[in-house]
Amino acid sequence: MRLNLKSRLTFVCILICIGAPAFAQIIKQDSHKFSDDTATVESLRNKSRKLQSSRPDSALIYAEQGLSLSRKIGFKIGEGNCLNRLGVLFWKNGRYDRALSFLLSSLKLREEINDRLGVLKSLNDIGIIYADQGDNVKALTYHFKAKAVAESLHDKKRLSIVLSNIGNCYLKLNKIESALSYELQAYAIQHQLNDRASMPNTLSILGDINYKLGNIPMALEYYRLSIPYAIENDDQSAIVDTYNSMAKLFNKTNQADSSLYYALNALKTAKSAAYAEGIYNSSNILTEHYQGKNEHLELTYYKQAVAAKDTMFNAQKIKEVQILSFNEAERQHDLEEERQHENEQRLINLQLIGIAIFIPMFFLCMLLLSKSRVHRRVIEFMSVLSLLMFFEFVTLLIHPLVLLISNHLPAVELLILVILAAILAPIHHNLTHWLREKLAHVQHHSHHSKSAETTEND
């Protein structure tokens, strides 16, 4: 029988020795496969980002493929990134309802996995959606949240982008001084970092601010500085926005030919990038330009403006955005309540820990004092008090469990507390009696020792 058992153990050991390397190899292969798949997700996302201006349809396909793969392999960071990418693409196309849906999903996921950089990006992009819809107050709420995250991460590049967006919101709210302050802060950081990708929008907004201030030459200079950076980074939306701003400026200064030139270029670029807001703005400028001059062209551009506006702001989409906003507000409210509850619970736990440390320290002090000349009644009082604190502390710890078991039913809760009291009261009484006798013995022994010392000295 023993030989049989030894043989079996030997066989099992041989199997383990043979199987372990194979199992390790499988794990290694799975790890490599996951790493390759995550790299594929990031590659698809980067392709989508690069093609969003020139081939928006292809950009959308790549982002959807990235989202599908990241969900398949459980790559949460990649899923959040691809959700955000889809949100940006739909925003560029003027589909604010779809854009907001994807961005809010991205924000929720990134909060769950504590992806702070991802949260920063989602908050900033959600703020842009609300700003484009004219709700600049709500946009500022998200931008200031993004600003706080950027500062906590010490991410100067993204901080400058958020500051620029905050300035743009203040500009739309006609708070020019605040707008100028934030844009100058953004530009200072971008200039320091030589961040050529972020400069086009900031320079263009600085041009808009000077245009509002009536400083036309300075506004035009900022617009002209913005264009080369936008072209260098293939930032089609920045090019369109700056061209439209220049068209408005030249229209105001009665330079109709220059206004027409930039408006037509803006419309052409916006159409190639499927940039709905840019199409809407340039079509409006062209409608105004041809008003009373060419009825056919006026009507053509007016129809284009209406179509672009409908893409962005039809009644159904506005309703969907409102529902999404309401649901997100409810979610944020629930999160805030949860954070408050966690803070309260943390405070309670700290107090319990403090009490748990204090009670044995108090008892130790009482024992030390019992060996001194402190009056016996004081020691007895301290001993009774320490026992009372201990048993009340036990009751305090048990109370949440009592509530859970009783399901907050008063009758059941009372019954459980009576049973606990029936158990704890005799124990408390016996311990008190024992402690008094112990202390009396200690003090008697201490007094006897001191008497013996006195006799010896005599």
Order of alpha helices (4+ residues) and beta strands (2+ residues): alpha-alpha-alpha-alpha-alpha-alpha-alpha-alpha-alpha-alpha-alpha-alpha-alpha-alpha-alpha-alpha-alpha
